[in-house]
Amino acid sequence: MAVNFHPGFCVVSLAILAMGLACGTATAQAPTAFGAACPPANGTYEDPTYPIRKLAFEANSEGRIFEARHLMRCAIHANPKDIIALKQEVYLDLNVKDEASAEEDIDALRALGASSPQFEAQEGYLLASHKQYDEARLAFGRAIAGGDPTITAQSMRAIHVLDGEFPRHELTLYNDSQYLNRFSDGVIDTFARYYERLGSTSPFRLYIGEHLLRDTASSGGRLPQIFSDNALLSGVGVSFQPHDAHYFLSAEVNAAYLPYGSKNGTSAIVPDSRVVAGYYKVFRFGGDSKPGNRISLEANGSFGFYSRYGRDGIAYLQPREIIDLTREGTLRLRPFLQQSISLDTNQQFYNNVFEFIPGFEISNTALSGLSFRAEYVRGFYLPISNYTTNPYGSTYGDFRFRLLFQRNISFGSGDR
């Protein structure tokens, strides 16, 4: 998920200061980055740049904002400690969306001990929009330290948003329970993983987890009948996913308890290591006010190496097109059409298939992460296989019923 900050800080009005012009002359200043030459700073000894600021205020009041910015920059060039000019330049920078200059001017004010909670919070929003999250936290912290109740509340909410983007400790719970009418088989794929981020905004996380794969039709004995993978995996891993990225990479090592894993179909414990790279993103068509916003495309794919499956490399591509029938209330009704293709390097017939899957999904926003799907699967075994025999023919049909659940529980944020 990306962090979207739209701060509610408005540009303050610029009043013309009621100060008279001092007598005397001074040489013209050097040009600024805006290109035009600067007028002379011929004010008083205590405030030499007042005449330039006065011209800037007049230009701004008449709507000549770029001229006003140029003149304020002239005043700062003539007197880098002109706090009034620096503060007004921050507002002008923000008004024309020159965020880099605004950050520089706020930094200059801070160096002079003249910043404010409002400026510090504004810099926090700017830094966060540039994905400089550690620096943004520091800026919001300075804004909170300023003691302004309104700015403090805004800054604390902003830090809370950042903490949600980068939880330091996270528990993920996942379950996909299916009934396959084709084999009269119930299959469960469920895991729990605890993640620890390596640094406040690091893309790397270590995790420890338990992963259960089980079905009801498989059986052990001297002639085991196996319809699905049956294992309890206990292990550790590392994942990599930059913030806002839709791709990921994970690697893990496990001890796998197999209820039918020995040569005679009894239990065994074997090593299991796997490395998986994947991509997931939901594309929604149309804006909020357009009919097309009810249509979305779920892009989902991965490729993994699995040591326990005969050192096999398995690829999955599973796009899904979805229509949201309901958007009001808590009930969500969504018909969908999914395509699924799997390929593997060992050329096992059951890992080389194409499936066409129309279905219907029901969920409720009050039961976050829980959904039910009914699917019809039309499958085709691809003409890719090794010496193993496919006993099921070239095509198949199946009705599947799935109960899915996923919940991410955050326990803390990165170090600040």
Secondary structure, 3 states (H helix, E strand, C coil): CCCCCCCCCCCCCCCCCCCCCCCCCCCCECCCCCCCCECCCCCCCCCCCHHHHHHHHHHHHCCCHHHHHHHHHHHHHHCCCCHHHHHHHHHHHHHCCCHHHHHHHHHHHHHCCCCCHHHHHHHHHHHHHCCCHHHHHHHHHHHHHCCCHHHHHHHHHHHHHHHHHCEEEEEEEEEEEEEECCCCEEEEEEEEEEEEECCCCCCEEEEEEEEEEEECCCECCCCCECCCCCEEEEEEEEEECCCCCCEEEEEEEEEEEECCCCCCCCCEEEEEEEEEEEEEEEEECCCCCCHHHHEEEEEEEEEEEECCCCCEEEEEECCEEEECCCCCCCEEEEEEEEEEEEEECCCCHHHCEEEEEEEEEEEECCCCCEEEEEEEEEEEECCCCCCCCCCCCCEEEEEEEEEEEEEEEEEEECCC
